[in-house]
Amino acid sequence: MVFEFVFVVVVLGLINYGLYRFLYYSWEEGKPLQYKNVDKLNGKTVLITGANCGLGKATAYDLADRGARVILACRDRERAEAAAEDIKRGTGNEDVSVVILDLSDLDSVKAAADAVLEKYDRLDILINNAGIGLNDEKVTKQGFDMIFGTNHLGHYLFTQLLLDLLKKSAPSRIINVSSEALWAVWGKLDYQPISEDGTTKFPKLQGYPISKLANYYHAMALAEELNGTRVTANAIHPGMVKTQIANRVCANKLKVFLNKIFSGLSTMFGRSAKYGCQTIVYMAVDPTLVSVTGKYFANMKYAPERLSKLARDKEEWDKLSKFSYEMCQDYLPAKPSVDKDTTIEKMEGRKDDKPEMKAESLSIKQIIEMKPEEIRPFSLETCVEESEGESPSASLNKPRAEFIVAKEDPVFPPSPLDEPIWKPVVAN
């Protein structure tokens, strides 16, 4: 009898705790947000993907109301132009335009990026917002899972193609809309190359949670890649928002059932798009975030505690970054390569047509900004510099540098603000 009583009490306690956690989470995720800063964005250019409805349109409306030139990058021209007209009427800002972008087709992504680069001379804020959830279409034009290809790969390529314009406009910001759905990814990403039926490339990279984890990884990799350029990259979780992301036609009855549950919860507890976009607006506008990069935000604050252990795995985001580049490299300019053998061959006195290398004293800033392959240690035995009119033995008493740069001279322009961190050492 005592055991049964204890069992009932424990079960009721667990149910009550679960209900409490659910209601608390629903409130935290669905409570209205309001970014009260009234700073204007006059002279700034903002591009938002998926901006014809939901979070994207609400964000576009807010930023247009602050005076920004806003570009709506959308797949459906008719809906995008209707949204642009709504925003113009509501804000009085006529500088709202449309670029056609189908993120599920890398050819369309390249064409959209080219259109942006041709028409606009600056890009201050890029908001990668577009996303799909429930979907009947299985693969993208290039053969990737439709959700992963649209939500991640399309955004990856689009961002890479616009990086030079973002750098030119610095300080500038990249904001990736991720989600706490990334918690639903339990194991490391599986790069199995092709499905058993041969129809899908990398079939394990599929579904909404993996695509949202990829959005976060993408922002972190960008933050690392763009370090020192004054272009920041961050990811955000918008919370539980009443949007149309789950309202797509699908033949899978289980998916339809689960999405109806999600839609019902969003309707009951979620915040409207007007309030759901406030964290995005905060990330785009707030002056205190001008140099903040590589972070995850939720409810208008830094929220690292809301990341899963897998999301914090730097090896995983590096791996996805390399994979994404390889999948999109046909659409990207070739990366410059460094000839690693040139310096060694010169040291050994080989005669060839390769450019002469020079040893230089470098500042802390210069060495930090150098890539590993650009720095090469050398020793007294392997590098003897001979001056005109001097014998090899006489040159042994000349100063020795600590690093040699594997690039054509000049490598770095001199800066009067940068003092060398070392002085040449004269051999005794």
N, C-alpha and C positions, 0 to 999 in steps of 0.2 A: 504493500500500500504506500509506504514511504517512497519507494523507488518510483512508482507511477506518478506520485505527486511531484517529485523532483524533476522527472522527465517532462511533464506537462509545463512546469514553470520554465525550464530551460528552453523548450520549443517556443513558448509564447514570448519569452525574452528575446530570442533570436529573431522572431517575426517582427516584434516591435522595433528592435534595433535596425533591421533591414528597412522597415517602413520609414523610420526616422531618417536614415541615411539617404533613402530615395527622395524623400520630400526636401531634405536639406540641399541635396545636389540639384534637384529640379529648381529650387529657388535660386541657388547660386548661379546656375547656368541660364536661367530664364528671367532673372530680375532685370528691369529696365536699366540701361546705362546712358549716361549723358556726358559727353566731353564738352566742358564749358568754355574752353579756350576759344576766343573769337578771332584769332590770328587769320589774316588774309593770305591768299596764295597768288596774288597778282603777279603776272610774269612767269609763273610756274606752269610746266606742262605735265599732265598726269595721264597715264594710260592704264585702263582697267579692263581686264579680260572678263568676259561673261557679264557685261554691264547692262544688258537689256531688261533684267528683272532681278528680284531678290536683293541679296547683299550688294551685288555689283552696282545695280541701279541706285540703291540708297546711298552707297558710298560716292558714286558719281554726282548725285544731286547735292550732297553736302559739300564736296570739294568745288563743284561749279559755283555754289552759293558763296564760296570764299574767294571767288574771282579767278580760279585756275582755268587754264585751257585744258579741256577734258576730251580724251579720245576713248570712245567706246569700241573695244575690239570684240566683235561678236560673229557668230556663224550665220545667223539669219538676218539678212539685210533689212527686210521689212520691219521686223520687231525692233531691231537696233535703231533704225531711223525714227520709229514711233517713240521709242524711249528718249532719243535725243531731243525730239520736239517737246516732249513732256518736261524735260529738264530745262530747256530754254524758256518755256512759258513760266515755269515755277520759280526760276531763279533770276530771270532777266539777263542771263549770261548767254550770248549768242555764239560764243566760241566753244561749241560742243560739236564734235564730228565723229564719223564712223569709219572704222577699218574692218574689212571682212576677214575673219580669222576662224578657220576650222581646225581646232587643236588636234583632231583625230587624223589629220592628213598633213604630214610634214612638208609636202609641196605647198599647201595652202599657208602653212606657218612661215615658210621662206618667203612666199610672195607678200604676205602681210608685213613681215619685217622690212622687206625691200621698200614697200609703199610708205612705211613710217619714216625710214631713213631718207627717202626722196623728198617727202613733203615737209618734215619737221626738222628744225635746226637744233632742238634740244629736247631732252626728256629728263625731268627732275624726279619723277616718282613712277615706278612701275609696280602695279598691284596685280599679282597673279591670283585671280579670284575664281575663274571659271572652273566648274567641276560637274561631273555627272555621277549618279549613284546607280539606281535601278536602271537596267538597260537590256533590251532584247538583242541589240547588235553585238556580235561576239568579238570581232576583230576590227582594227583600224585598217586604213588603206595599205599601210606597210606591214600588216600582219601581226601587230601586237594586240594584247588584250585591250578591248575598247576603253575600259575605265582607266587602266594604268597608262595607256598610250595618250589618252586625252588629258587626264589630270596631271600627269608628270612629264612624259617625254615631250609632248607638245610645248609645255611651258619651259622645259629645259632648253629646247632649241630656240624658242622665241627669245628667251632671256639672253642666251649666248650671242645671238645675232644683234641684239641691241646694246651690248655691253660698251662698245666704243662710244656710242652716243651718250650713255649714262655717265661714262668717265669724263667726256667732254663737258657735261653739264654739272659736274660735281661742285658742291656736295649734293649727292642724289641718293635715293632710297629704293630698295627692292623689298617688297612685302609679299610673302607667300602665305596664302590662307590654307592652313593645315587643319587638324581636328584631333580631338582626343580619341577618335576612332582608331588612332595608331596603337592604342593599348590592346586592340583586338589582334594584333600581330604577335604571335607567341614565339616564333623562331626566326633565325637569321634568313635573309632573303635567299631564295634558291634560284640559281641562274641556269637551270636545265634548259638547253638550247631550243628544243622544239617539242611540240605535243605528239602523242602517239599517233594521232590521225594526220599529223603533218600540216594542220591548218593554222596553228598559232605559234608564233615565236615566243620563247621564254614563257610557257604557260603557267609557271608557278608565280610569275609576277602578275597577279590579277586580283581584281576586287578593290573595293573602296578603302578599306583600312590600309592595305599596302600602299595605295596611291597617296594617302594622306601622310603616311610615314615617309614616303619618298619626297613629298613636298617639304617636309621638315629637313630631311637630309640635304636636299637641294639648297635650302637657305644656308645651312651650316657650311657646306662646301663652298658656296659663293662668298660667304664672309671670309673664309680663309684665303680663297683665290684673290679677292679684291682688297686684301689688307694693304693699307697705305695709299689707296687710290681715292679715298674720301667718298667711295660708294659703299653704302651699308646694305646688309641683307639680314632680314629677320623673318621669323615665322609667327603666326598668331592662331589661336583657337577662338572662334567668334562666340562660342557658347551654343546653347540650344535655341535655334532660330526657326521661325515659321517661314520656310521657303518652299520652292517647288522642286527641290532636288530629288524627292522621292516620288514625285507624281508623273512618272514616265510609264509608258505602256510596256508590259512584260508578260510573257506567256508562262513563266515559272511561278506556279501557284504559291510555293513556299516563300519565295522572295516577295511576292505581292502581299502575302499575309504579314510577314515581318515588317515590311515597309508601311503597311497600314497601322501597325502598332506604333512605329516610330512617328508617323505623321500625326496620329492621335495624341501622343505624348507631347509633340512639338506644339500642337494646337492648344492643348490644355496648359502647358507649363512654359512654352518657349516665348522668347521676346520677338517682337516684330523686327523686320529688316531695318527699320529706322533706328532702333536701339541696338540691334545686333551688329550694325556696321561701326559702332562707336570706337571699338578697339582698333579697327583698321584706320579710321580717321585720326585717332590719337597717334598711331604709328607714322602716319603720313605727314602730320602737321606739327606735332609738339617740338618746340625748339630744343628741349633738353635731350632729345634723342638723335641729334644730328650726327653724332659719332658713335652711337650705340649699334653694335653689330653682332651677329651670331647668337641672338637670344630668342627665347620663346615667351610670348605674351598671351595673357588671357585676362578678361575683365579689366582692361586698361592698366595692367601691371605686369612686371616681370614674374614669370611663373615656372621656374625650373623644376619645382616639386611636382608638377603635373606631367612630367615626362616619364615614360617607361624606361627601364634599364636598357632595353634594346635601342631606344631612341638616342641614348647617350653614347652609344658605341661608335667611336670615331672611325674605326676600321670599316664599319659597315657603310658609313656615309662616303668614305673615300672610295670604297668598292663600287657603290652605286654611281658616283660621279664619273669614274672611269668607264663604267658600262654605258652610261648615258651618252658620253662623248663618242664612244665607238659606234653606238646605234645611230647617231646623228652626224657623224663626221663627213658624210657625203654632201651635207648641206652647209658645212662650216669651212672657213678658210684654214689652210694647213698651218699647223703650229711650227714656228721657226725652230730649227735644230741647231745644236752646238757641236762643232767638230772636236771631240774630246782628245784626239790623238795629235792635234796640231802642236801643242806645247811640248809634248814629249819628243816629237820628231825634231823640233827646233833645238831643244836642249842637247840632243844627240848629234847635232850638226848636220842633219840630213838636208839636202838641197831639193826643194820642190817649189811649187807655185803657191803654197799656202801662205796666208798673211802672217806678218811678224807679230809675235806676242811681246808684251812689255810688262815688267813687274811694276806695281804701283803701291803706294801707301794709301790705305782706305780708311774712311771714318767708320764709326759704329753704325751710323744710319745706312751707309752704303753696303756694308757687309750684311746687315740684317735684311736688306732688300734684295740681296743676291740669291739666286737659286743655287742649290748644292752643286750642280754640274758646272757652274761658272767659277768655282773656287778650286784651286789645286795646290796642295802643299808641295814644296820642293826643297831639296837639300843642297848643301855646299858642294857635294860630290857631283850632283847632276846638273847644276846650273852655274856656269862660270861666264860672266859677261866680260867681253873684251872691248876695250875702247880703241879707237883709231890710234895707231902709233905705239900701243902697249903690247907687251908679251903676255901670254896666258898666265904666267906665274905672277906678273905684276898685278894683274886684275884680281888676284885672290885677296888683295888688301882693300878692295873696294867694298862699299856697303852691300849688305845682303837683305833683300826684302823677305817678308814673311809669307806672302801669297802671290801667286801669279794668276792673272785673269784669262780664262780661255775664250777671249773675244777679240775682235779687231780693235785696235787702238784708234780713237779714244773710247774708253768704256763708259766712264761717268763724267759728266761736265763738272768742273771744279766748283765748289761752293765755299764762299768765305766764312760761312757759318759752321762748317764741318771741320773740326780739327782732327788730324790723324790720331789713331789710337795707339800707334807704335812709331818708333823712330828706327831708321836703318841701323843695323848693328855692324860695326867695323870689326873685321877679323883681326885677332891679335897676331 
